[in-house]
Structure formats: structure tokens, C-alpha cells
């Protein structure tokens, strides 16, 4: 069980890090793409920046329920 938990923790941490670091990298490497207007005055960079709040909430909720499930499986004989 601990091995499964550790695997999920590493996977989710890598996903978060890659998603988080992609915004500054895309702004540096592809400024013309990130300046494209998506909705009204919002550019793609702003949409991606704001989506990080939703992403961290989603990852946190997913992690909470996943760990709850894994721990309940470990308690059963």
C-alpha cells in the first residue's frame, strides 16, 4: 500500500510541477502564442494562469479521495 501511495504522490507532484512551470516557459519561449486573445480582454496567458487555481483545487480533491480510498483498502483484513 505504501508503494502505491508513494507512486501516486510522485505522479501528482510531477504533474503539478510541469503544469506550474509551463506558464513561465511558454511566456518566454512562445510570447506570440500566449498573447492571443481568448475571451474579451483575457489572453491565453491569463487563462492559463487562472486555470492553475482550478487545477490545484482539483488535484487536492483528487489526492484527498484517493488517499482515503487507499487507506481504507489497507485497513481491511
C-alpha positions as CSV (number, residue, x, y, z in Angstrom):
1,X,0.0,0.0,0.0
2,X,2.8,2.4,0.8
3,X,4.3,1.8,-2.6
4,X,1.0,2.7,-4.3
5,X,0.7,5.9,-2.2
6,X,4.3,6.9,-3.0
7,X,3.7,6.3,-6.7
8,X,0.6,8.5,-6.7
9,X,2.4,11.2,-4.7
10,X,5.3,11.3,-7.1
11,X,3.0,11.3,-10.2
12,X,0.8,14.1,-8.8
13,X,3.8,16.2,-7.8
14,X,5.3,15.9,-11.2
15,X,2.0,16.8,-12.9
16,X,1.7,19.9,-10.6
17,X,5.3,20.9,-11.2
18,X,5.1,20.5,-15.0
19,X,1.8,22.4,-15.2
20,X,3.1,25.2,-12.9
21,X,6.4,25.6,-14.8
22,X,4.8,25.5,-18.2
23,X,3.3,29.0,-17.9
24,X,6.6,30.9,-17.4
25,X,8.3,28.7,-20.0
26,X,5.6,29.3,-22.6
27,X,5.6,33.1,-21.9
28,X,9.4,33.1,-22.5
29,X,9.5,30.7,-25.4
30,X,6.2,31.5,-27.2
31,X,5.1,35.0,-26.3
32,X,3.1,35.4,-29.5
33,X,1.0,32.3,-28.7
34,X,0.4,33.4,-25.1
35,X,-0.7,36.9,-26.1
36,X,-3.6,35.5,-28.2
37,X,-6.9,36.9,-27.0
38,X,-9.2,34.1,-25.9
39,X,-12.2,35.8,-24.2
40,X,-12.7,39.6,-24.2
41,X,-9.5,41.2,-22.7
42,X,-8.1,37.9,-21.4
43,X,-5.1,36.4,-23.2
44,X,-4.1,32.8,-23.2
45,X,-1.5,33.6,-20.6
46,X,-4.2,34.9,-18.2
47,X,-6.5,32.0,-18.8
48,X,-3.7,29.5,-18.1
49,X,-2.6,31.4,-15.0
50,X,-6.2,31.4,-13.6
51,X,-6.6,27.8,-14.5
52,X,-3.8,26.9,-12.1
53,X,-6.1,27.8,-9.2
54,X,-8.7,25.3,-10.5
55,X,-6.0,22.7,-11.2
56,X,-4.5,22.8,-7.7
57,X,-8.0,22.5,-6.3
58,X,-8.8,19.6,-8.5
59,X,-5.5,17.8,-7.7
60,X,-6.0,18.4,-4.0
61,X,-9.5,17.0,-4.0
62,X,-8.4,14.0,-6.2
63,X,-5.5,13.3,-3.8
64,X,-7.7,13.5,-0.7
65,X,-10.2,11.0,-2.0
66,X,-7.5,8.7,-3.5
67,X,-5.6,8.5,-0.2
68,X,-8.8,7.9,1.7
69,X,-9.6,5.0,-0.6
70,X,-6.1,3.6,-0.4
71,X,-6.1,3.8,3.4
72,X,-9.5,2.1,3.7
73,X,-8.2,-0.7,1.4
74,X,-5.2,-1.1,3.7
75,X,-7.3,-1.4,6.8
76,X,-9.3,-4.4,5.5
77,X,-8.0,-7.9,6.5
